Amino acid sequence: MTSALPVLPPLLDVAGTAVFALTGALLAARLRQSFVTVAFFALVTGVGGGSVRDVLIGVPAFWLTSPWVAPVVFTAAMLAWFMPVRIWPALLLEWADAAGLAAFSALGAAKALALGVAPLPAIVLGVVTGCVGGIIRDVLAGVPSILMRPELYVTAAALSATLCAGALIAGLPQSAALGMAAIAGFALRGAAIWWKIELPAYSRFDATDKH
């Protein structure tokens, strides 16, 4: 059933890449890095999640055959480099990342389904697509990874991927499924940013566990 789904238009991957590439470039710019570093951050953040997804599926990484990804990544780096830092509020990075997370998670699940992956693994691949680029960005920057913070992040990616996969399997049009899933994931991540919504942390420690 899932193999009958149409393959996603390449433009959708490029659009998701643009949003995530900008978050990577902005972080490097705020850290006062060179243009080469800003461009590298834009690249690994923009294509990291999608590349891991494609490798796991066993297809060529989407950006290797696209004539648009490299110019989009370079444009994101140029924007971050030449625009004054003061016009990029710190919170903008969080919101741009939220948009990229929601969009890429939905796109990742949809592409996996379109290439014949079973629904549950497709959802996992959607989460990988949405999260891995940001994780790579944070590790390279030497800042705490979003995975190590209790606020909702992977949960928002999972919501977006699950809704998209469910909608496509139910027969909804591709554009409607992607749009609904991306909006839902962005809304949940946005709520977590705005109201500091967090998952409960593990707290069952014995006295011998404390140092």
Contacts in CASP RR format, 6 or more apart in sequence:
PFRMAT RR
TARGET T0000
AUTHOR 0000-0000-0000
METHOD contacts of the structure
MODEL  1
MTSALPVLPPLLDVAGTAVFALTGALLAARLRQSFVTVAFFALVTGVGGG
SVRDVLIGVPAFWLTSPWVAPVVFTAAMLAWFMPVRIWPALLLEWADAAG
LAAFSALGAAKALALGVAPLPAIVLGVVTGCVGGIIRDVLAGVPSILMRP
ELYVTAAALSATLCAGALIAGLPQSAALGMAAIAGFALRGAAIWWKIELP
AYSRFDATDKH
1 169 0 8 1.000
2 113 0 8 1.000
2 114 0 8 1.000
2 116 0 8 1.000
2 117 0 8 1.000
2 118 0 8 1.000
2 119 0 8 1.000
2 122 0 8 1.000
2 168 0 8 1.000
2 169 0 8 1.000
3 116 0 8 1.000
5 110 0 8 1.000
5 113 0 8 1.000
5 114 0 8 1.000
5 116 0 8 1.000
5 168 0 8 1.000
5 174 0 8 1.000
6 114 0 8 1.000
6 174 0 8 1.000
7 111 0 8 1.000
7 114 0 8 1.000
7 115 0 8 1.000
8 107 0 8 1.000
8 110 0 8 1.000
8 111 0 8 1.000
8 114 0 8 1.000
8 174 0 8 1.000
10 62 0 8 1.000
10 66 0 8 1.000
10 68 0 8 1.000
11 68 0 8 1.000
12 107 0 8 1.000
12 178 0 8 1.000
13 50 0 8 1.000
13 62 0 8 1.000
13 63 0 8 1.000
13 66 0 8 1.000
13 69 0 8 1.000
13 107 0 8 1.000
13 111 0 8 1.000
14 66 0 8 1.000
14 68 0 8 1.000
14 69 0 8 1.000
14 72 0 8 1.000
15 103 0 8 1.000
16 46 0 8 1.000
16 100 0 8 1.000
16 103 0 8 1.000
16 104 0 8 1.000
16 107 0 8 1.000
17 46 0 8 1.000
17 47 0 8 1.000
17 63 0 8 1.000
17 69 0 8 1.000
17 72 0 8 1.000
17 73 0 8 1.000
18 72 0 8 1.000
18 75 0 8 1.000
18 76 0 8 1.000
19 96 0 8 1.000
19 99 0 8 1.000
19 100 0 8 1.000
19 103 0 8 1.000
19 104 0 8 1.000
20 45 0 8 1.000
20 46 0 8 1.000
20 97 0 8 1.000
20 100 0 8 1.000
20 104 0 8 1.000
20 130 0 8 1.000
20 133 0 8 1.000
20 134 0 8 1.000
21 42 0 8 1.000
21 43 0 8 1.000
21 45 0 8 1.000
21 46 0 8 1.000
21 47 0 8 1.000
21 72 0 8 1.000
21 73 0 8 1.000
21 76 0 8 1.000
21 77 0 8 1.000
22 42 0 8 1.000
22 76 0 8 1.000
22 79 0 8 1.000
22 80 0 8 1.000
22 96 0 8 1.000
23 45 0 8 1.000
23 93 0 8 1.000
23 96 0 8 1.000
23 97 0 8 1.000
23 100 0 8 1.000
23 134 0 8 1.000
23 137 0 8 1.000
24 41 0 8 1.000
24 42 0 8 1.000
24 44 0 8 1.000
24 45 0 8 1.000
24 46 0 8 1.000
24 76 0 8 1.000
24 80 0 8 1.000
24 134 0 8 1.000
24 137 0 8 1.000
25 38 0 8 1.000
25 39 0 8 1.000
25 41 0 8 1.000
25 42 0 8 1.000
25 45 0 8 1.000
25 76 0 8 1.000
25 77 0 8 1.000
25 79 0 8 1.000
25 80 0 8 1.000
25 81 0 8 1.000
26 80 0 8 1.000
26 88 0 8 1.000
26 92 0 8 1.000
26 93 0 8 1.000
26 96 0 8 1.000
27 41 0 8 1.000
27 45 0 8 1.000
27 93 0 8 1.000
27 137 0 8 1.000
27 141 0 8 1.000
27 143 0 8 1.000
28 37 0 8 1.000
28 38 0 8 1.000
28 40 0 8 1.000
28 41 0 8 1.000
28 42 0 8 1.000
28 80 0 8 1.000
28 141 0 8 1.000
29 38 0 8 1.000
29 80 0 8 1.000
29 81 0 8 1.000
29 85 0 8 1.000
29 88 0 8 1.000
30 85 0 8 1.000
30 88 0 8 1.000
30 90 0 8 1.000
30 93 0 8 1.000
31 141 0 8 1.000
33 41 0 8 1.000
35 77 0 8 1.000
35 81 0 8 1.000
38 77 0 8 1.000
38 80 0 8 1.000
38 81 0 8 1.000
39 73 0 8 1.000
39 74 0 8 1.000
39 77 0 8 1.000
41 77 0 8 1.000
41 137 0 8 1.000
41 140 0 8 1.000
41 141 0 8 1.000
42 73 0 8 1.000
42 74 0 8 1.000
42 76 0 8 1.000
42 77 0 8 1.000
42 80 0 8 1.000
43 73 0 8 1.000
44 133 0 8 1.000
44 136 0 8 1.000
44 137 0 8 1.000
44 140 0 8 1.000
45 133 0 8 1.000
45 134 0 8 1.000
45 136 0 8 1.000
45 137 0 8 1.000
46 73 0 8 1.000
46 133 0 8 1.000
47 61 0 8 1.000
47 62 0 8 1.000
47 63 0 8 1.000
47 69 0 8 1.000
47 73 0 8 1.000
48 132 0 8 1.000
48 133 0 8 1.000
48 136 0 8 1.000
49 104 0 8 1.000
49 128 0 8 1.000
49 129 0 8 1.000
49 130 0 8 1.000
49 131 0 8 1.000
49 132 0 8 1.000
49 133 0 8 1.000
49 136 0 8 1.000
50 61 0 8 1.000
50 62 0 8 1.000
50 104 0 8 1.000
50 108 0 8 1.000
50 128 0 8 1.000
50 129 0 8 1.000
50 130 0 8 1.000
50 132 0 8 1.000
51 61 0 8 1.000
51 62 0 8 1.000
51 63 0 8 1.000
52 128 0 8 1.000
52 129 0 8 1.000
52 132 0 8 1.000
53 108 0 8 1.000
53 111 0 8 1.000
53 112 0 8 1.000
53 125 0 8 1.000
53 126 0 8 1.000
53 128 0 8 1.000
53 129 0 8 1.000
54 60 0 8 1.000
54 61 0 8 1.000
54 62 0 8 1.000
55 61 0 8 1.000
56 125 0 8 1.000
56 128 0 8 1.000
57 111 0 8 1.000
57 112 0 8 1.000
57 115 0 8 1.000
57 117 0 8 1.000
57 125 0 8 1.000
59 115 0 8 1.000
62 69 0 8 1.000
62 111 0 8 1.000
63 69 0 8 1.000
63 70 0 8 1.000
80 88 0 8 1.000
91 193 0 8 1.000
94 193 0 8 1.000
95 190 0 8 1.000
95 193 0 8 1.000
97 134 0 8 1.000
97 146 0 8 1.000
98 156 0 8 1.000
98 186 0 8 1.000
98 189 0 8 1.000
98 190 0 8 1.000
98 193 0 8 1.000
99 186 0 8 1.000
100 130 0 8 1.000
101 130 0 8 1.000
101 131 0 8 1.000
101 153 0 8 1.000
101 156 0 8 1.000
101 157 0 8 1.000
101 160 0 8 1.000
101 185 0 8 1.000
101 186 0 8 1.000
101 189 0 8 1.000
102 156 0 8 1.000
102 157 0 8 1.000
102 160 0 8 1.000
102 181 0 8 1.000
102 182 0 8 1.000
102 183 0 8 1.000
102 184 0 8 1.000
102 185 0 8 1.000
102 186 0 8 1.000
102 189 0 8 1.000
103 160 0 8 1.000
103 182 0 8 1.000
103 186 0 8 1.000
104 126 0 8 1.000
104 129 0 8 1.000
104 130 0 8 1.000
105 126 0 8 1.000
105 127 0 8 1.000
105 129 0 8 1.000
105 130 0 8 1.000
105 131 0 8 1.000
105 156 0 8 1.000
105 157 0 8 1.000
105 158 0 8 1.000
105 160 0 8 1.000
105 161 0 8 1.000
105 164 0 8 1.000
105 181 0 8 1.000
105 182 0 8 1.000
105 185 0 8 1.000
106 126 0 8 1.000
106 160 0 8 1.000
106 161 0 8 1.000
106 163 0 8 1.000
106 164 0 8 1.000
106 177 0 8 1.000
106 178 0 8 1.000
106 179 0 8 1.000
106 181 0 8 1.000
106 182 0 8 1.000
106 185 0 8 1.000
107 126 0 8 1.000
107 129 0 8 1.000
107 164 0 8 1.000
107 178 0 8 1.000
108 122 0 8 1.000
108 125 0 8 1.000
108 126 0 8 1.000
108 129 0 8 1.000
108 130 0 8 1.000
108 161 0 8 1.000
109 122 0 8 1.000
109 123 0 8 1.000
109 125 0 8 1.000
109 126 0 8 1.000
109 129 0 8 1.000
109 160 0 8 1.000
109 161 0 8 1.000
109 162 0 8 1.000
109 164 0 8 1.000
109 165 0 8 1.000
109 181 0 8 1.000
110 164 0 8 1.000
110 165 0 8 1.000
110 168 0 8 1.000
110 174 0 8 1.000
110 177 0 8 1.000
110 178 0 8 1.000
111 125 0 8 1.000
111 129 0 8 1.000
112 121 0 8 1.000
112 122 0 8 1.000
112 125 0 8 1.000
112 126 0 8 1.000
113 119 0 8 1.000
113 122 0 8 1.000
113 165 0 8 1.000
113 168 0 8 1.000
113 169 0 8 1.000
116 122 0 8 1.000
117 125 0 8 1.000
119 165 0 8 1.000
119 166 0 8 1.000
119 169 0 8 1.000
122 161 0 8 1.000
122 165 0 8 1.000
123 158 0 8 1.000
123 161 0 8 1.000
123 162 0 8 1.000
123 165 0 8 1.000
124 161 0 8 1.000
125 161 0 8 1.000
126 157 0 8 1.000
126 160 0 8 1.000
126 161 0 8 1.000
127 154 0 8 1.000
127 157 0 8 1.000
127 158 0 8 1.000
127 161 0 8 1.000
129 161 0 8 1.000
130 157 0 8 1.000
131 146 0 8 1.000
131 147 0 8 1.000
131 153 0 8 1.000
131 154 0 8 1.000
131 157 0 8 1.000
134 146 0 8 1.000
135 145 0 8 1.000
135 146 0 8 1.000
135 147 0 8 1.000
138 144 0 8 1.000
138 145 0 8 1.000
138 146 0 8 1.000
139 145 0 8 1.000
146 153 0 8 1.000
147 153 0 8 1.000
147 154 0 8 1.000
150 198 0 8 1.000
150 199 0 8 1.000
150 200 0 8 1.000
150 201 0 8 1.000
151 192 0 8 1.000
151 193 0 8 1.000
151 196 0 8 1.000
151 197 0 8 1.000
151 198 0 8 1.000
151 199 0 8 1.000
152 188 0 8 1.000
152 189 0 8 1.000
152 191 0 8 1.000
152 192 0 8 1.000
152 197 0 8 1.000
152 198 0 8 1.000
152 199 0 8 1.000
153 189 0 8 1.000
153 192 0 8 1.000
155 188 0 8 1.000
155 199 0 8 1.000
156 185 0 8 1.000
156 186 0 8 1.000
156 188 0 8 1.000
156 189 0 8 1.000
156 190 0 8 1.000
156 192 0 8 1.000
157 185 0 8 1.000
159 181 0 8 1.000
159 184 0 8 1.000
159 185 0 8 1.000
159 188 0 8 1.000
160 181 0 8 1.000
160 182 0 8 1.000
160 184 0 8 1.000
160 185 0 8 1.000
160 186 0 8 1.000
161 181 0 8 1.000
162 181 0 8 1.000
163 177 0 8 1.000
163 180 0 8 1.000
163 181 0 8 1.000
163 184 0 8 1.000
163 185 0 8 1.000
164 177 0 8 1.000
164 178 0 8 1.000
164 180 0 8 1.000
164 181 0 8 1.000
164 182 0 8 1.000
166 177 0 8 1.000
167 176 0 8 1.000
167 177 0 8 1.000
167 180 0 8 1.000
167 181 0 8 1.000
168 174 0 8 1.000
168 177 0 8 1.000
171 177 0 8 1.000
172 180 0 8 1.000
191 197 0 8 1.000
192 198 0 8 1.000
END
